Amino acid sequence: MWAVERSWRMADMFKTAARGSATIRRMALQMRLGWVIVYVDEPAAAAEFYERAFGLRSEFVAPGGSYAQLDTGPTKLAFASYELGEKNFPGGVRRATADGPPPNVEVTLVHEDVDAAYVAALGAGCGPLAEPEDKPHGQRVGYVRDPFGTLVELATPL
C-alpha cells in the first residue's frame, strides 16, 4: 500500500510518474539490514580467520561447512561458499581475487584504536591497501584485504 506524502526522509526518495507528473511516494514497507554475506571458497576458514584476526566470535558453522556466521550484534557477518551462491541463483557470484582492485563491497570493522587493529590485521595475514589516516569528518580509517579477497575497512566509531 502506498501513501502519498511529502517528506525528506530516505524512504521518500521513491518517485513514480502518474500521467506526466512526478509524485513522491513513501514505501509502506521498511526493511532492515540482517546479514552481510561474503562468498568465499571455505566459509569455516574465513570465520576462523576473522575470529583470530579481529576478535570476532563464531556463532555457528552449518553442517558441511557451506555457511558460517559470526556473532557481530544485530547485523550478522557471515560467509557462504561459492557453491551455495550457485545454488541460490544461476551463475552465482563473481569471485574475489587477491590482486587488482578489491570488489565493490567492503566490510567495516570498528575499534577505538585503528592503528593497532591495522597492525594486527597485517600480522594475521591481511594485505595492506591504505594505512590508517584521519578523515575530514573526524574518523580514523585504514584499509586491508583479507586472505579471501574481501575489502575490509578498519575505522573508529563515528
DSSP file with accessible surface (Angstrom, degrees, kcal/mol):
  #  RESIDUE AA STRUCTURE BP1 BP2  ACC     N-H-->O    O-->H-N    N-H-->O    O-->H-N    TCO  KAPPA ALPHA  PHI   PSI    X-CA   Y-CA   Z-CA
    1    1 A M              0   0  199      0, 0.0     2,-0.4     0, 0.0    27,-0.4   0.000 360.0 360.0 360.0 134.6    0.0    0.0    0.0
    2    2 A W        -     0   0  139     25,-0.1     2,-0.5    26,-0.1    25,-0.1  -0.865 360.0-160.1-110.0 137.5    1.4    3.4   -1.0
    3    3 A A  E     -A   26   0A  53     23,-1.0    23,-1.7    -2,-0.4     2,-0.5  -0.963  19.6-130.2-116.3 130.2    0.7    6.6    0.9
    4    4 A V  E     +A   25   0A 100     -2,-0.5     2,-0.3    21,-0.2    21,-0.2  -0.664  46.7 147.9 -79.8 125.9    1.3   10.0   -0.9
    5    5 A E        -     0   0   80     19,-1.0     2,-0.6    -2,-0.5    -2,-0.0  -0.984  43.2-135.0-157.9 145.3    3.3   12.1    1.4
    6    6 A R        +     0   0  196     -2,-0.3     2,-0.3    17,-0.0    -2,-0.0  -0.929  47.5 131.6-109.4 118.4    6.0   14.9    1.0
    7    7 A S        -     0   0   34     -2,-0.6    -2,-0.1     5,-0.1     0, 0.0  -0.960  57.9-125.4-157.3 164.5    8.9   14.4    3.3
    8    8 A W        +     0   0  217     -2,-0.3     5,-0.1     3,-0.0     2,-0.0   0.286  66.7 122.7-103.1  10.9   12.7   14.5    3.2
    9    9 A R  S >  S-     0   0  109      1,-0.1     3,-1.8     3,-0.1    -2,-0.1  -0.377  75.0-114.1 -69.0 152.6   13.3   11.0    4.8
   10   10 A M  G >  S+     0   0  157      1,-0.3     3,-1.8     2,-0.2    -1,-0.1   0.854 114.9  62.7 -57.0 -36.0   15.2    8.5    2.7
   11   11 A A  G >  S+     0   0   28      1,-0.3    16,-0.9     2,-0.1     3,-0.6   0.736  95.9  62.6 -64.2 -17.1   12.2    6.3    2.4
   12   12 A D  G <  S+     0   0    1     -3,-1.8    -1,-0.3     1,-0.2    -2,-0.2   0.381  75.0  91.5 -89.3   5.6   10.5    9.1    0.5
   13   13 A M  G <   +     0   0  107     -3,-1.8     2,-0.6    -4,-0.1    -1,-0.2   0.450  57.3 106.6 -83.1   2.4   13.0    9.1   -2.4
   14   14 A F  E <   -B   25   0A 100     -3,-0.6    11,-2.0    11,-0.6     2,-0.4  -0.715  53.4-169.9 -84.1 122.2   11.0    6.7   -4.5
   15   15 A K  E     -B   24   0A 141     -2,-0.6     2,-0.3     9,-0.2     9,-0.2  -0.898   9.8-175.2-117.0 142.3    9.3    8.5   -7.3
   16   16 A T  E     -B   23   0A  61      7,-1.6     7,-2.3    -2,-0.4     2,-0.5  -0.966  23.9-125.0-130.8 151.4    6.7    7.4   -9.8
   17   17 A A  E     -B   22   0A  88     -2,-0.3     2,-0.6     5,-0.2     5,-0.2  -0.827  20.7-171.1 -97.3 128.6    5.2    9.1  -12.8
   18   18 A A  E >  S-B   21   0A  38      3,-3.3     3,-1.1    -2,-0.5    -2,-0.0  -0.900  72.1 -38.1-122.1  98.9    1.5    9.4  -12.9
   19   19 A R  T 3  S-     0   0  255     -2,-0.6    -1,-0.1     1,-0.3     3,-0.1   0.926 126.6 -36.2  51.1  53.7    0.2   10.7  -16.2
   20   20 A G  T 3  S+     0   0   85      1,-0.2     2,-0.4     0, 0.0    -1,-0.3   0.404 120.8  97.4  87.6  -3.3    3.1   13.1  -16.8
   21   21 A S  E <   - B   0  18A  63     -3,-1.1    -3,-3.3     2,-0.0     2,-0.5  -0.929  66.8-131.3-120.6 147.0    3.6   14.2  -13.2
   22   22 A A  E     - B   0  17A  81     -2,-0.4     2,-0.4    -5,-0.2    -5,-0.2  -0.808  22.7-169.5 -95.6 131.8    6.1   13.0  -10.6
   23   23 A T  E     - B   0  16A  33     -7,-2.3    -7,-1.6    -2,-0.5     2,-0.5  -0.978  20.2-132.1-121.3 133.0    4.7   12.2   -7.2
   24   24 A I  E     - B   0  15A  33     -2,-0.4   -19,-1.0    -9,-0.2     2,-0.4  -0.757  32.7-176.0 -83.7 125.2    6.8   11.5   -4.2
   25   25 A R  E     -AB   4  14A  66    -11,-2.0   -11,-0.6    -2,-0.5     2,-0.4  -0.925  19.3-133.3-124.2 151.4    5.6    8.3   -2.5
   26   26 A R  E     -A    3   0A  61    -23,-1.7   -23,-1.0    -2,-0.4     2,-0.3  -0.842  23.3-118.0-106.1 134.9    6.6    6.6    0.7
   27   27 A M        -     0   0   55    -16,-0.9   -25,-0.1    -2,-0.4   -16,-0.0  -0.519  12.5-154.6 -69.2 131.5    7.2    2.9    0.9
   28   28 A A  S    S+     0   0   78    -27,-0.4     2,-0.5    -2,-0.3    -1,-0.2   0.694  81.2  73.0 -76.4 -17.8    4.9    1.2    3.3
   29   29 A L        -     0   0  110    -28,-0.1     2,-0.6    -3,-0.0    -2,-0.1  -0.856  66.6-167.1-101.8 122.0    7.5   -1.5    3.8
   30   30 A Q        -     0   0  156     -2,-0.5     2,-0.1     2,-0.0    -2,-0.0  -0.948   9.4-159.9-114.1 117.1   10.6   -0.6    5.8
   31   31 A M        -     0   0  143     -2,-0.6     2,-0.3     0, 0.0    -2,-0.0  -0.424   1.6-156.2 -87.1 164.8   13.4   -3.1    5.6
   32   32 A R        -     0   0  212     -2,-0.1     2,-0.5     0, 0.0    -2,-0.0  -0.970  28.3-102.0-138.5 152.7   16.4   -3.5    8.0
   33   33 A L        +     0   0  110     -2,-0.3     3,-0.1     1,-0.2    43,-0.0  -0.625  42.6 165.5 -76.7 124.9   19.8   -5.0    7.4
   34   34 A G        +     0   0   16     -2,-0.5    42,-2.5     1,-0.4     2,-0.3   0.814  58.6   7.1-106.7 -44.2   20.0   -8.5    8.8
   35   35 A W  E     -c   76   0B 146     40,-0.2     2,-0.5     2,-0.0    -1,-0.4  -0.984  45.8-152.4-140.3 151.4   23.2  -10.1    7.3
   36   36 A V  E     -c   77   0B  50     40,-2.5    42,-3.0    -2,-0.3     2,-0.5  -0.999  26.5-164.3-116.8 120.2   26.2   -9.2    5.3
   37   37 A I  E     -c   78   0B  68     -2,-0.5     2,-0.5    40,-0.2    42,-0.2  -0.942   6.9-163.3-114.1 124.2   27.3  -12.4    3.5
   38   38 A V  E     -c   79   0B  18     40,-2.7    42,-2.0    -2,-0.5     2,-0.4  -0.911  17.2-136.0-104.7 126.8   30.7  -12.7    1.9
   39   39 A Y  E     +c   80   0B  47     -2,-0.5    57,-0.3    40,-0.2     2,-0.3  -0.721  37.2 155.6 -87.1 130.7   31.2  -15.5   -0.6
   40   40 A V  E     -c   81   0B   2     40,-2.5    42,-1.1    -2,-0.4   109,-0.0  -0.887  53.5-108.6-143.3 170.0   34.4  -17.5   -0.2
   41   41 A D  S    S+     0   0   94     -2,-0.3    42,-0.1     1,-0.3    -1,-0.1   0.892 112.0  25.8 -70.2 -40.9   35.8  -20.9   -1.0
   42   42 A E     >  -     0   0  128      1,-0.1     4,-2.2    38,-0.1    -1,-0.3  -0.801  64.2-176.5-130.3  91.1   35.9  -22.0    2.6
   43   43 A P  H  > S+     0   0    4      0, 0.0     4,-2.6     0, 0.0     5,-0.2   0.882  85.9  52.4 -56.0 -41.3   33.4  -20.3    4.9
   44   44 A A  H  > S+     0   0   43     21,-0.6     4,-2.4     1,-0.2     5,-0.2   0.913 110.3  48.6 -63.7 -40.5   34.6  -22.0    8.1
   45   45 A A  H  > S+     0   0   34     -3,-0.2     4,-2.3     2,-0.2    -1,-0.2   0.894 111.0  50.8 -66.1 -38.7   38.2  -21.0    7.4
   46   46 A A  H  X S+     0   0    0     -4,-2.2     4,-2.4     2,-0.2    -2,-0.2   0.932 110.8  48.3 -64.8 -43.9   37.1  -17.4    6.8
   47   47 A A  H  X S+     0   0    1     -4,-2.6     4,-2.0     1,-0.2    -2,-0.2   0.926 111.6  50.1 -62.2 -42.5   35.1  -17.3   10.0
   48   48 A E  H  X S+     0   0   90     -4,-2.4     4,-2.4     1,-0.2    -1,-0.2   0.903 109.2  52.1 -62.8 -40.5   38.1  -18.7   11.9
   49   49 A F  H  X S+     0   0    5     -4,-2.3     4,-3.6     1,-0.2     5,-0.4   0.935 109.1  48.9 -61.3 -45.1   40.4  -16.1   10.3
   50   50 A Y  H  X S+     0   0    0     -4,-2.4     4,-1.6     1,-0.2     6,-1.5   0.844 110.3  52.4 -67.0 -30.5   38.0  -13.3   11.5
   51   51 A E  H  X S+     0   0   77     -4,-2.0     4,-1.2     4,-0.2    -1,-0.2   0.952 117.6  37.4 -64.2 -48.9   38.0  -14.7   15.0
   52   52 A R  H  < S+     0   0  139     -4,-2.4    -2,-0.2     2,-0.2    -3,-0.2   0.920 124.4  38.1 -70.9 -44.9   41.8  -14.8   15.1
   53   53 A A  H  < S+     0   0   11     -4,-3.6    -3,-0.2    -5,-0.2    -1,-0.2   0.851 132.6  19.6 -79.2 -35.4   42.5  -11.5   13.2
   54   54 A F  H  < S-     0   0   39     -4,-1.6    -3,-0.2    -5,-0.4    -2,-0.2   0.383  97.7-115.1-122.5   1.5   39.7   -9.3   14.5
   55   55 A G     <  +     0   0   61     -4,-1.2    -4,-0.2    -5,-0.2    -3,-0.1   0.675  61.7 149.4  74.5  16.1   38.5  -10.9   17.8
   56   56 A L        -     0   0   36     -6,-1.5     2,-0.4    -9,-0.1    -1,-0.2  -0.464  42.5-124.7 -79.3 157.3   35.0  -11.7   16.4
   57   57 A R  E     -D   71   0B 156     14,-0.7    14,-3.6    -2,-0.1     2,-0.2  -0.869  15.4-121.1-108.2 139.0   33.2  -14.7   17.8
   58   58 A S  E     -D   70   0B  44     -2,-0.4    12,-0.3    12,-0.3     3,-0.1  -0.503  20.3-172.9 -72.8 136.9   31.8  -17.5   15.7
   59   59 A E  E     -     0   0B  77     10,-3.4     2,-0.3     1,-0.4    11,-0.2   0.824  64.0 -36.2 -95.2 -46.2   28.0  -18.1   16.1
   60   60 A F  E     -D   69   0B  92      9,-1.7     9,-3.0     2,-0.0     2,-0.4  -0.963  41.0-138.9-169.4 159.8   27.8  -21.3   14.1
   61   61 A V  E     -D   68   0B  65     -2,-0.3     7,-0.2     7,-0.2     3,-0.1  -0.998  34.9-121.2-122.5 128.3   29.1  -23.2   11.1
   62   62 A A    >   -     0   0   23      5,-3.1     3,-2.7    -2,-0.4     5,-0.2  -0.343  39.5 -88.4 -66.7 148.4   26.5  -25.1    9.1
   63   63 A P  T 3  S+     0   0  132      0, 0.0     3,-0.5     0, 0.0    -1,-0.1  -0.322 120.4  26.9 -54.2 134.3   26.9  -28.9    8.7
   64   64 A G  T 3  S-     0   0   89      1,-0.2    -2,-0.1    -3,-0.1     0, 0.0   0.248 115.4-103.9  90.8 -14.5   29.0  -29.4    5.6
   65   65 A G  S <  S+     0   0   23     -3,-2.7   -21,-0.6     2,-0.2    -1,-0.2   0.621  82.7 128.9  77.3  15.7   30.7  -26.0    6.1
   66   66 A S  S    S+     0   0   44     -3,-0.5    15,-2.5     1,-0.1     2,-0.3   0.619  75.6  28.9 -80.6  -7.8   28.9  -24.2    3.3
   67   67 A Y  E     - E   0  80B  37     -5,-0.2    -5,-3.1    13,-0.2     2,-0.3  -0.991  60.9-179.3-152.0 137.9   27.9  -21.3    5.6
   68   68 A A  E     -DE  61  79B   0     11,-2.6    11,-3.1    -2,-0.3     2,-0.4  -0.997  10.3-160.6-139.8 138.5   29.5  -19.8    8.8
   69   69 A Q  E     -DE  60  78B  13     -9,-3.0   -10,-3.4    -2,-0.3    -9,-1.7  -0.961   5.5-148.0-125.9 138.5   28.1  -16.9   10.8
   70   70 A L  E     -DE  58  77B   0      7,-3.1     2,-1.2    -2,-0.4     7,-0.7  -0.760  24.6-117.4-101.2 150.1   29.8  -14.6   13.3
   71   71 A D  E     +D   57   0B  49    -14,-3.6   -14,-0.7    -2,-0.3     5,-0.1  -0.726  53.6 148.1 -85.7  95.6   28.2  -13.0   16.3
   72   72 A T        -     0   0   48     -2,-1.2     3,-0.4     1,-0.5    -1,-0.2   0.027  61.1 -96.2-118.6  22.1   28.5   -9.3   15.4
   73   73 A G  S    S-     0   0   30      1,-0.2    -1,-0.5     0, 0.0    -3,-0.0  -0.598  82.2 -19.1  96.2-156.4   25.4   -7.9   17.1
   74   74 A P  S    S+     0   0  121      0, 0.0     2,-0.6     0, 0.0    -1,-0.2   0.840 132.5  55.5 -60.6 -35.5   22.1   -7.3   15.4
   75   75 A T  S    S-     0   0   51     -3,-0.4   -40,-0.2   -40,-0.0     2,-0.2  -0.895  86.7-145.7-100.4 119.1   23.6   -7.3   11.9
   76   76 A K  E     -c   35   0B  37    -42,-2.5   -40,-2.5    -2,-0.6     2,-0.5  -0.550   6.5-144.8 -88.2 146.1   25.4  -10.6   11.3
   77   77 A L  E     +cE  36  70B  10     -7,-0.7    -7,-3.1    -2,-0.2     2,-0.3  -0.951  32.1 172.8-103.9 126.4   28.6  -11.1    9.2
   78   78 A A  E     -cE  37  69B   0    -42,-3.0   -40,-2.7    -2,-0.5     2,-0.4  -0.885  26.7-142.9-134.2 162.6   28.5  -14.4    7.5
   79   79 A F  E     -cE  38  68B   0    -11,-3.1   -11,-2.6    -2,-0.3     2,-0.3  -0.993  17.8-174.9-126.8 133.8   30.5  -16.4    4.9
   80   80 A A  E     -cE  39  67B   2    -42,-2.0   -40,-2.5    -2,-0.4   -13,-0.2  -0.942  28.8-106.4-127.3 151.5   28.9  -18.6    2.3
   81   81 A S  E  >  -c   40   0B   8    -15,-2.5     4,-1.9    -2,-0.3     3,-0.2  -0.397  23.6-122.5 -74.2 151.1   30.5  -20.9   -0.2
   82   82 A Y  H  > S+     0   0    9    -42,-1.1     4,-2.0     1,-0.2    11,-0.2   0.877 115.3  58.9 -57.7 -35.3   30.6  -20.0   -3.9
   83   83 A E  H  > S+     0   0   90      1,-0.2     4,-1.5     2,-0.2    -1,-0.2   0.889 102.3  51.7 -63.4 -38.1   28.8  -23.3   -4.5
   84   84 A L  H  > S+     0   0   44     -3,-0.2     4,-1.7     1,-0.2     3,-0.2   0.918 107.4  53.6 -64.4 -39.8   26.0  -22.2   -2.2
   85   85 A G  H  X S+     0   0    0     -4,-1.9     4,-1.6     1,-0.2     7,-0.4   0.892 106.1  52.6 -60.0 -38.9   25.7  -19.0   -4.2
   86   86 A E  H  < S+     0   0  105     -4,-2.0     6,-0.3     1,-0.2    -1,-0.2   0.820 109.3  49.5 -68.1 -28.7   25.4  -21.0   -7.4
   87   87 A K  H  < S+     0   0  174     -4,-1.5    -1,-0.2    -3,-0.2    -2,-0.2   0.784 106.7  56.9 -77.0 -28.7   22.5  -23.0   -5.8
   88   88 A N  H  < S-     0   0   94     -4,-1.7    -2,-0.2     1,-0.3    -1,-0.2   0.865 126.4 -10.1 -72.6 -37.3   20.8  -19.7   -4.8
   89   89 A F  S >< S-     0   0   95     -4,-1.6     3,-1.8    -5,-0.1    -1,-0.3  -0.979  88.9 -76.2-159.9 152.7   20.6  -18.3   -8.3
   90   90 A P  T 3  S+     0   0  129      0, 0.0    -3,-0.1     0, 0.0    -4,-0.0  -0.218 113.9  11.4 -56.7 132.3   22.0  -19.1  -11.8
   91   91 A G  T 3  S-     0   0   72     -5,-0.2    -5,-0.2     2,-0.0    -4,-0.1   0.209  94.0-140.3  88.9 -17.0   25.7  -18.2  -12.2
   92   92 A G    <   -     0   0   13     -3,-1.8     2,-0.3    -7,-0.4    -9,-0.1  -0.242  42.6 -41.7  61.5-148.6   26.4  -17.5   -8.6
   93   93 A V        -     0   0   49    -11,-0.2     2,-0.2     1,-0.0    -7,-0.1  -0.770  60.4 -94.0-115.3 160.3   28.6  -14.5   -7.6
   94   94 A R        -     0   0  176     -2,-0.3     2,-0.2     1,-0.1   -55,-0.1  -0.535  47.2-116.5 -71.2 134.9   31.8  -13.1   -9.0
   95   95 A R        -     0   0  104     -2,-0.2     2,-0.2     1,-0.1    -1,-0.1  -0.524  21.7-126.2 -75.9 138.5   34.8  -14.5   -7.2
   96   96 A A        -     0   0   23    -57,-0.3     2,-0.3    -2,-0.2    54,-0.1  -0.523  26.4-154.5 -76.6 149.2   37.0  -12.1   -5.2
   97   97 A T        -     0   0   74     52,-0.3    51,-0.1     4,-0.2    -1,-0.0  -0.840  23.1-126.4-123.4 164.4   40.7  -12.1   -6.1
   98   98 A A  S    S+     0   0   78     -2,-0.3     2,-0.3    49,-0.1    51,-0.1   0.484  91.1  54.5 -87.5  -3.4   43.8  -11.2   -4.1
   99   99 A D  S    S+     0   0  115      2,-0.1    -2,-0.2    50,-0.0     0, 0.0  -0.812  89.6  26.3-128.0 168.3   45.1   -8.9   -6.8
  100  100 A G  S    S-     0   0   49     -2,-0.3    -3,-0.0     2,-0.0     0, 0.0  -0.139 108.7 -20.5  74.0-175.1   43.8   -5.8   -8.6
  101  101 A P  S    S-     0   0  118      0, 0.0    -4,-0.2     0, 0.0    -2,-0.1  -0.349  78.3-110.1 -63.1 143.8   41.1   -3.5   -7.3
  102  102 A P        -     0   0   43      0, 0.0    48,-0.1     0, 0.0    -4,-0.1  -0.242  44.6 -80.2 -69.2 164.5   39.0   -5.1   -4.5
  103  103 A P        -     0   0   30      0, 0.0    48,-0.1     0, 0.0    -7,-0.0  -0.049  48.1 -98.1 -57.6 171.7   35.4   -5.9   -5.1
  104  104 A N  S    S+     0   0  142     -3,-0.1     2,-0.4     2,-0.0     0, 0.0   0.252 101.3  68.4 -83.3  15.4   32.7   -3.2   -4.9
  105  105 A V        -     0   0   90      2,-0.0    46,-0.6    47,-0.0     2,-0.4  -0.978  62.2-163.5-131.7 144.5   31.7   -4.0   -1.3
  106  106 A E  E     -f  151   0C  69     -2,-0.4     2,-0.5    44,-0.1    46,-0.2  -0.950  15.8-138.5-126.7 151.8   33.6   -3.5    1.9
  107  107 A V  E     -f  152   0C  12     44,-2.4    46,-2.8    -2,-0.4     2,-0.5  -0.935  22.7-152.4-101.5 127.1   33.2   -4.9    5.4
  108  108 A T  E     -f  153   0C  61     -2,-0.5     2,-0.4    44,-0.2    46,-0.2  -0.914   9.8-169.8-106.6 125.4   33.8   -2.2    8.1
  109  109 A L  E     -f  154   0C  29     44,-2.9    46,-2.4    -2,-0.5     2,-0.4  -0.942  14.2-144.3-112.6 134.7   35.0   -3.3   11.5
  110  110 A V  E     +f  155   0C  88     -2,-0.4     2,-0.3    44,-0.2    46,-0.2  -0.825  28.5 152.0-108.8 135.2   35.0   -0.6   14.2
  111  111 A H        -     0   0  109     44,-2.2     3,-0.3    -2,-0.4     6,-0.0  -0.976  47.2-125.2-154.9 150.2   37.6   -0.2   17.0
  112  112 A E  S    S+     0   0  149     -2,-0.3     2,-0.8     1,-0.2     3,-0.2   0.831 107.0  49.9 -65.9 -33.2   38.9    2.8   19.1
  113  113 A D     >  +     0   0   76      1,-0.2     4,-2.1    42,-0.1    -1,-0.2  -0.748  62.4 168.6-112.3  84.9   42.5    2.0   18.1
  114  114 A V  H  > S+     0   0    1     -2,-0.8     4,-2.9    -3,-0.3     5,-0.2   0.865  76.1  58.6 -65.0 -35.4   42.6    1.7   14.3
  115  115 A D  H  > S+     0   0   65      1,-0.2     4,-2.2     2,-0.2    -1,-0.2   0.936 109.2  43.7 -61.7 -44.2   46.4    1.8   14.2
  116  116 A A  H  > S+     0   0   49      2,-0.2     4,-2.5     1,-0.2    -1,-0.2   0.903 113.9  51.2 -66.4 -39.9   46.6   -1.3   16.5
  117  117 A A  H  X S+     0   0   21     -4,-2.1     4,-2.6     2,-0.2    -2,-0.2   0.898 109.4  50.9 -63.4 -38.7   43.8   -3.0   14.5
  118  118 A Y  H  X S+     0   0   18     -4,-2.9     4,-2.4     2,-0.2    -2,-0.2   0.943 111.3  46.6 -64.3 -47.2   45.6   -2.4   11.3
  119  119 A V  H  X S+     0   0  100     -4,-2.2     4,-2.5     1,-0.2    -2,-0.2   0.920 113.6  49.4 -61.5 -43.3   48.9   -3.8   12.6
  120  120 A A  H  X S+     0   0   53     -4,-2.5     4,-1.7     2,-0.2    -1,-0.2   0.906 109.5  51.9 -63.9 -40.0   47.1   -6.8   14.0
  121  121 A A  H  X>S+     0   0    0     -4,-2.6     5,-2.6     2,-0.2     4,-0.7   0.922 111.1  46.8 -63.4 -43.6   45.3   -7.4   10.7
  122  122 A L  H ><5S+     0   0   59     -4,-2.4     3,-1.0     1,-0.2    -1,-0.2   0.921 111.5  51.7 -63.7 -42.4   48.6   -7.3    8.8
  123  123 A G  H 3<5S+     0   0   72     -4,-2.5    -1,-0.2     1,-0.2    -2,-0.2   0.804 107.4  53.7 -63.9 -28.3   50.1   -9.7   11.3
  124  124 A A  H 3<5S-     0   0   19     -4,-1.7    -1,-0.2    -5,-0.2    -2,-0.2   0.600 132.3 -86.0 -83.4 -12.6   47.2  -12.1   10.9
  125  125 A G  T <<5S+     0   0   45     -3,-1.0    -3,-0.2    -4,-0.7     2,-0.1   0.487  79.4 137.9 123.5   3.8   47.6  -12.2    7.1
  126  126 A C      < -     0   0    8     -5,-2.6    -1,-0.3    -6,-0.2    20,-0.2  -0.497  50.9-122.3 -75.4 153.1   45.7   -9.3    5.6
  127  127 A G  E     -G  145   0C  29     18,-3.1    18,-2.4    -2,-0.1     2,-0.2  -0.752  27.4-112.1 -94.2 142.1   47.3   -7.4    2.8
  128  128 A P  E     +G  144   0C  86      0, 0.0    16,-0.2     0, 0.0     3,-0.1  -0.512  42.1 160.1 -75.0 137.3   47.8   -3.6    3.2
  129  129 A L  E    S-     0   0C  72     14,-2.2     2,-0.3     1,-0.3    15,-0.2   0.640  72.6  -3.8-118.5 -44.3   45.7   -1.3    1.0
  130  130 A A  E    S-G  143   0C  39     13,-2.2    13,-2.7     3,-0.0    -1,-0.3  -0.911  70.2-125.1-154.8 124.6   45.9    2.1    2.9
  131  131 A E  E     -     0   0C 149     -2,-0.3    10,-0.1    11,-0.2   -16,-0.1  -0.299  49.9 -79.2 -63.4 154.8   47.5    2.9    6.2
  132  132 A P  E     +     0   0C  16      0, 0.0     2,-0.3     0, 0.0    10,-0.3  -0.249  59.3 170.0 -57.9 139.2   45.2    4.5    8.8
  133  133 A E  E     -G  141   0C 102      8,-2.1     8,-2.5    -3,-0.1     2,-0.4  -0.981  37.7-101.4-147.5 156.4   44.6    8.2    8.3
  134  134 A D  E     -G  140   0C 116     -2,-0.3     6,-0.2     6,-0.2     5,-0.0  -0.643  35.7-147.5 -80.0 132.8   42.4   10.9    9.8
  135  135 A K    >   -     0   0   59      4,-3.4     3,-2.2    -2,-0.4     4,-0.0  -0.648  25.4-109.8 -97.3 156.7   39.4   11.8    7.6
  136  136 A P  T 3  S+     0   0  136      0, 0.0    -1,-0.1     0, 0.0    -2,-0.0   0.796 116.2  61.2 -57.4 -27.9   37.8   15.3    7.5
  137  137 A H  T 3  S-     0   0  116      2,-0.1     3,-0.1     1,-0.1    -3,-0.0   0.375 123.6-100.5 -84.2   7.1   34.7   14.0    9.3
  138  138 A G  S <  S+     0   0   68     -3,-2.2     2,-0.3     1,-0.3    -1,-0.1   0.432  82.8 122.9  95.0   1.6   36.8   13.1   12.3
  139  139 A Q        -     0   0   22     -4,-0.0    -4,-3.4    16,-0.0     2,-0.5  -0.676  54.8-138.1 -96.6 148.3   37.1    9.4   11.8
  140  140 A R  E     +G  134   0C  61     -2,-0.3    16,-1.9    -6,-0.2     2,-0.4  -0.926  31.2 178.9-104.3 131.3   40.4    7.4   11.5
  141  141 A V  E     +GH 133 155C   3     -8,-2.5    -8,-2.1    -2,-0.5     2,-0.3  -0.985  16.1 175.4-140.4 138.7   40.3    4.8    8.8
  142  142 A G  E     - H   0 154C   0     12,-2.5    12,-3.2    -2,-0.4     2,-0.4  -0.942  18.4-140.9-135.1 160.5   42.6    2.2    7.3
  143  143 A Y  E     +GH 130 153C  54    -13,-2.7   -13,-2.2    -2,-0.3   -14,-2.2  -0.981  20.7 167.2-130.2 138.2   42.0   -0.5    4.6
  144  144 A V  E     -GH 128 152C   0      8,-2.6     8,-3.1    -2,-0.4     2,-0.5  -0.890  29.2-129.8-135.6 165.6   43.2   -4.1    4.2
  145  145 A R  E     -GH 127 151C  24    -18,-2.4   -18,-3.1    -2,-0.3     6,-0.2  -0.989  26.6-134.4-116.7 126.4   42.3   -7.0    2.0
  146  146 A D    >   -     0   0    3      4,-2.6     3,-2.2    -2,-0.5   -20,-0.1  -0.231  32.5 -97.5 -72.7 168.3   41.7  -10.3    3.8
  147  147 A P  T 3  S+     0   0   66      0, 0.0    -1,-0.1     0, 0.0   -49,-0.1   0.635 124.0  59.0 -63.4  -9.8   43.2  -13.5    2.5
  148  148 A F  T 3  S-     0   0   51      2,-0.1   -52,-0.2  -102,-0.1  -107,-0.1   0.362 122.4-102.0 -99.5   1.5   39.9  -14.3    0.8
  149  149 A G  S <  S+     0   0    0     -3,-2.2   -52,-0.3     1,-0.3     2,-0.3   0.427  73.7 142.2  96.4   1.0   40.0  -11.1   -1.3
  150  150 A T        -     0   0   11    -54,-0.1    -4,-2.6   -48,-0.1     2,-0.4  -0.579  52.2-124.6 -82.7 135.4   37.5   -9.1    0.7
  151  151 A L  E     -fH 106 145C  22    -46,-0.6   -44,-2.4    -2,-0.3     2,-0.5  -0.637  29.8-168.1 -75.8 126.5   38.0   -5.4    1.3
  152  152 A V  E     -fH 107 144C   0     -8,-3.1    -8,-2.6    -2,-0.4     2,-0.5  -0.982   9.0-158.0-123.6 123.0   38.0   -4.6    5.0
  153  153 A E  E     -fH 108 143C  21    -46,-2.8   -44,-2.9    -2,-0.5     2,-0.5  -0.856   4.9-157.5 -95.8 131.9   37.8   -1.1    6.4
  154  154 A L  E     +fH 109 142C   4    -12,-3.2   -12,-2.5    -2,-0.5     2,-0.3  -0.959  27.9 166.3-107.7 122.6   39.1   -0.6    9.9
  155  155 A A  E     -fH 110 141C   1    -46,-2.4   -44,-2.2    -2,-0.5   -14,-0.2  -0.969  38.8-119.1-141.7 152.2   37.5    2.5   11.4
  156  156 A T        -     0   0   20    -16,-1.9   -44,-0.2    -2,-0.3   -43,-0.0  -0.488  55.4 -84.3 -78.3 160.6   37.0    4.4   14.6
  157  157 A P              0   0   57      0, 0.0   -17,-0.1     0, 0.0    -1,-0.1  -0.278 360.0 360.0 -62.2 151.8   33.3    4.9   15.6
  158  158 A L              0   0  171    -19,-0.1   -20,-0.1    -3,-0.1   -19,-0.0  -0.557 360.0 360.0 -81.0 360.0   31.5    7.9   14.1
